[in-house]
């Protein structure tokens, strides 16, 4: 299986109004023809700028349309052929990730990658010949490490992440919505976007507080020249990541700070996965460190064509963040994936449709076999129409003919035909709920219901509507040719750059010593400049390593203190599980606890049990003396003893 590197492009947005007001200077420059990005350290103006080379570099004057046509178009085209694909935007908060993925309506050149992918997919579907497609969409977000369905009935419900030996990682209970047009996809995207978690920070008034993944699932049914049918499956993941944040810049507090912590942790896990994949010595890839990396597991080192768009801010006050983004992107381009066409998927819904169509064909044949000669002649035409249906190449004229044939035949009363609702259709993996039941079910005799079922299946499947549109096909050819030419231009420019910096000049024949000295001096200057840049890079990496080491050590110490605190709390409250004890309110105990640096332990409040005072017992009334009996009146005396409760 041939491997393919992850494609990486970098995009730099214009200065924001906030950055202009702060008087920031631009430290990012690009040479788009060679896919090179340069980053100048504002604290060391005399040093050469850091240089990075990617599959594409797009500066402030470039728009999203150019990015899509040059680099994203081949990837999405591969999805329509049966490959898996992933496009995700990476960068700090406010760097333009959501703008790149979602885009804006006006001007049209800045429409995002996600809506452009919708248009591309359905353009390919409509132009396809001898092929039918089943297209379904889902939209989820990862908020505070909880997975939510942005298109579900309850968008706050937490969903579980599961792993299947054949399907891989998937989200249990995630809704799948069948779509037949670009408009339906855009409405679904807008619905999910409204449900997504966003919030205000100092760096972005509409900051994404979650990672979102819009997935387009496709099943492709084709018939080759020999009449054999083939089934393929593909999916396109369109990922809009939340940006990494620094609390000192965003001013996040409370809930926003909690969100930022979870975002940074998941992005850190993503960076660790990228580093482990690039480092050939790593035997363990930490995919399970976050739900984001588990969902992107197949996109990083698996069976997927992947494109990463690294988004940058040009301002000098974001130098550290931009450098970190460029370094992660530079590592990611060394990841090797192994994409292949997904042939003959076992859980394909289209396969269930084909089996159901065959059963419907048998139903109509059996019902019409008892008709007279004219009915049998009509049966021949009906079979021809159903033969077209069995290959998923339906047309409205065929169904009109079938309806005419059925309406002319006698009908017998029968049980109603079970038509699945939209939710059953959306659960494509549970095909048994959509298809006709097993052989033992009694067959209905109402041809109109059978026809309605066939028409419902026709609405679910799309493809070939514009197969004879020459203009649309020519447009697609031009776009493919443009993407190929742009790739070849980039390769040629990089080869020329390598030749310019090579030592071929040493092999030249010179007319004089002076000419040779000048040529070699020029080459020496270039090599010295490269050496200085490499030495600076080494110092920066060492400094970055030390900062990360200090940060990790601080995290370890903080976790050890927290662990010791909780252990001491548990030791104290084990024997005091009473509501009148001050340890019933652990949050108050935590606030009152103080870390003792000298003794290396937490000073926590002593447990206090409040004594309950019962109300006083009321005094019982004294019993009345008994009346004297006639015997007493006659002289006998009865002595009454006082009542005592303790007697």
HUQUIRA-V184155 format. One record per residue. RES is the residue in one letter. PHI is phi in whole degrees, -180 to 180 (999 if undefined). Layout:
BEGIN
res & phi
RES & PHI
RES & PHI
END
This chain:
BEGIN
res & phi
X & 999
X & -71
X & -95
X & -142
X & -74
X & -65
X & -80
X & -132
X & -126
X & -122
X & -133
X & -114
X & -85
X & -71
X & -64
X & -83
X & -62
X & -65
X & -68
X & -66
X & -66
X & -80
X & 73
X & -71
X & -110
X & -80
X & -120
X & -110
X & -139
X & -142
X & -122
X & -64
X & -62
X & -107
X & 67
X & -109
X & -125
X & -120
X & -127
X & -96
X & -74
X & -67
X & -87
X & -141
X & -66
X & -78
X & -78
X & -68
X & -68
X & -75
X & -117
X & -133
X & -120
X & -131
X & -75
X & -174
X & -133
X & -127
X & -92
X & -63
X & -81
X & -85
X & -115
X & -67
X & -60
X & -65
X & -61
X & -67
X & -65
X & -89
X & -127
X & -86
X & -58
X & -61
X & -67
X & -67
X & -62
X & -65
X & -64
X & -68
X & -98
X & 118
X & -92
X & -83
X & -141
X & -140
X & -125
X & -139
X & -103
X & -132
X & 157
X & -73
X & -64
X & 79
X & -92
X & 105
X & -69
X & -65
X & -63
X & -70
X & -81
X & -91
X & 75
X & -130
X & -77
X & -125
X & -78
X & -67
X & -69
X & -102
X & -63
X & -71
X & -66
X & -63
X & -64
X & -67
X & -65
X & -59
X & -61
X & -64
X & -62
X & -76
X & -66
X & -67
X & -63
X & -69
X & -87
X & -68
X & -111
X & 56
X & -148
X & -129
X & -130
X & -116
X & -115
X & -132
X & -130
X & -140
X & -146
X & -132
X & -133
X & -112
X & -116
X & 52
X & 65
X & -111
X & -91
X & -126
X & -92
X & -73
X & -113
X & -83
X & -66
X & -118
X & -75
X & -95
X & -69
X & -86
X & -106
X & -95
X & -99
X & -121
X & -136
X & -114
X & -61
X & -105
X & -80
X & 84
X & -80
X & -149
X & -103
X & -72
X & 85
X & -73
X & -77
X & -115
X & -117
X & -72
X & -128
X & -123
X & -155
X & -65
X & -59
X & -64
X & -62
X & -66
X & -65
X & -64
X & -62
X & -65
X & -62
X & -66
X & -64
X & -66
X & -86
X & -76
X & -78
X & -132
X & -161
X & -92
X & -135
X & -65
X & -95
X & -161
X & -73
X & -121
X & -73
X & -70
X & -102
X & -153
X & -89
X & -123
X & -133
X & -99
X & -116
X & -108
X & -99
X & -127
X & -120
X & -120
X & -113
X & -127
X & -123
X & -83
X & -65
X & -87
X & 85
X & -86
X & -93
X & -135
X & -124
X & -132
X & -133
X & -153
X & -145
X & -122
X & -97
X & -113
X & -111
X & -114
X & -81
X & -72
X & -88
X & -67
X & -135
X & -116
X & -61
X & -66
X & -95
X & -85
X & 68
X & -72
X & -140
X & 61
X & -65
X & -64
X & -68
X & -63
X & -62
X & -62
X & -62
X & -66
X & -62
X & -64
X & -65
X & -69
X & -69
X & -64
X & -64
X & -63
X & -63
X & -66
X & -64
X & -61
X & -64
X & -67
X & -68
X & -75
X & -77
X & -65
X & -82
X & -76
X & -88
X & -112
X & -104
X & -78
X & -65
X & -82
X & -71
X & -154
X & -72
X & -63
X & -69
X & -69
X & -69
X & -95
X & -58
X & -74
X & -83
X & -118
X & 90
X & -121
X & -89
X & -154
X & -86
X & -123
X & -126
X & -113
X & -108
X & -89
X & -103
X & -125
X & -103
X & -81
X & -73
X & -70
X & -75
X & -110
X & -60
X & -62
X & -66
X & -65
X & -64
X & -63
X & -62
X & -65
X & -70
X & -64
X & -65
X & -67
X & -73
X & -62
X & -70
X & -94
X & -74
X & -106
X & -100
X & -128
X & -74
X & -148
X & -71
X & -87
X & -87
X & 51
X & -67
X & -76
X & -102
X & -71
X & -72
X & -62
X & -63
X & -64
X & -62
X & -63
X & -65
X & -67
X & -63
X & -63
X & -67
X & -64
X & -62
X & -66
X & -62
X & -65
X & -64
X & -69
X & -69
X & -93
X & -70
X & -91
X & -76
X & -76
X & -60
X & -65
X & -66
X & -68
X & -65
X & -64
X & -62
X & -60
X & -65
X & -63
X & -64
X & -62
X & -65
X & -69
X & -64
X & -65
X & -65
X & -66
X & -98
X & 61
X & -114
X & -85
X & -141
X & -64
X & -66
X & -62
X & -71
X & -65
X & -64
X & -63
X & -63
X & -64
X & -65
X & -69
X & -66
X & -84
X & -98
X & -66
X & -118
X & -119
X & -65
X & -155
X & -68
X & -65
X & -81
X & -74
X & -105
X & -70
X & -87
X & -64
X & -65
X & -65
X & -66
X & -68
X & -84
X & -64
X & -69
X & -97
X & -63
X & -65
X & -77
X & -97
X & -77
X & -65
X & -68
X & -66
X & -61
X & -76
X & -75
X & -68
X & -89
X & -77
X & -109
X & -84
X & -65
X & -64
X & -69
X & -62
X & -64
X & -62
X & -64
X & -62
X & -67
X & -63
X & -64
X & -62
X & -68
X & -75
X & -105
X & -127
X & 137
X & 83
X & -66
X & -117
X & -64
X & -101
X & -83
X & -69
X & -63
X & -66
X & -65
X & -66
X & -62
X & -64
X & -63
X & -64
X & -67
X & -63
X & -64
X & -63
X & -63
X & -66
X & -64
X & -64
X & -66
X & -67
X & -63
X & -65
X & -62
X & -65
X & -65
X & -68
X & -64
X & -64
X & -64
X & -66
X & -66
X & -65
X & -99
X & -83
X & -97
X & -63
X & -64
X & -68
X & -93
X & -73
X & -101
X & -108
X & -77
X & -150
X & -65
X & -62
X & -65
X & -66
X & -64
X & -63
X & -65
X & -73
X & -67
X & -63
X & -66
X & -63
X & -62
X & -64
X & -67
X & -66
X & -64
X & -64
X & -64
X & -63
X & -64
X & -67
X & -64
X & -63
X & -64
X & -63
X & -62
X & -63
X & -66
X & -65
X & -64
X & -63
X & -63
X & -65
X & -64
X & -65
X & -63
X & -62
X & -65
X & -65
X & -64
X & -63
X & -64
X & -63
X & -63
X & -65
X & -67
X & -65
X & -64
X & -62
X & -63
X & -66
X & -61
X & -65
X & -65
X & -66
X & -61
X & -64
X & -61
X & -76
X & -91
X & -59
X & -97
X & -130
X & -93
X & -132
X & -75
X & -90
X & -101
X & -66
X & -80
X & -73
X & -111
X & -68
X & -63
X & -67
X & -63
X & -64
X & -67
X & -87
X & -81
X & -132
X & -79
X & -96
X & -66
X & -67
X & -91
X & 66
X & -150
X & -90
X & -98
X & -116
X & -63
X & -72
X & -68
X & -127
X & -108
X & -77
X & -80
X & -90
X & -96
X & -83
X & -66
X & -66
X & -77
X & -66
X & -75
X & -75
X & -66
X & -70
X & -68
X & -74
X & -65
X & -70
X & -70
X & -73
X & -81
X & -58
X & -65
X & -67
X & -66
X & -83
X & 136
X & -77
X & -111
X & -108
X & -98
X & -94
X & -86
X & -67
X & -77
X & -131
X & -67
X & -95
X & -73
END
